[in-house]
């Protein structure tokens, strides 16, 4: 981990207690308040830098570099994650000791990424589930940033995290074809 200067949001920032509203429906009444205990900023740092510089320079007539939203992934404390109790109201998969070790080494489960904690920075061991991510409007996350900021993942490790995330999202996801015994090409 390293600390950035705190002036702008950076890729790999570890944030604490982020709140924002979202909806799974167009009905305003179904809006939900998300309260994320830990999150990691996944947006590319070059995009975050360009957005920050362009927002500072109000005279520019071109807003091409503005980001409307920032991509974040919730990061779950490993203890709750391993028992499957990391999302309120949902029972998720639990991990036995052998699977926990494999996940901690980041070499067996492509869906997850383990971050080693650092107690002096108030960062516990965390697990990111690449199926869980949000895009949060910059205007919502920016006012929370200074209070929520804990640390930043070192550049080498955040590049690895970014690669694993993009590889997971770009995988070929084939549905299970139960009951089909012969598939012929057309």
Beta strands, then each sheet from edge to edge (+ up, - down):
strand 1: 13-22
strand 2: 32-41
strand 3: 69-77
strand 4: 112-115
strand 5: 126-129
strand 6: 134-137
strand 7: 149-152
sheet 1: 4+ 5- 3+ 2- 1+ 7-
sheet 2: 4+ 5- 3+ 6-
end
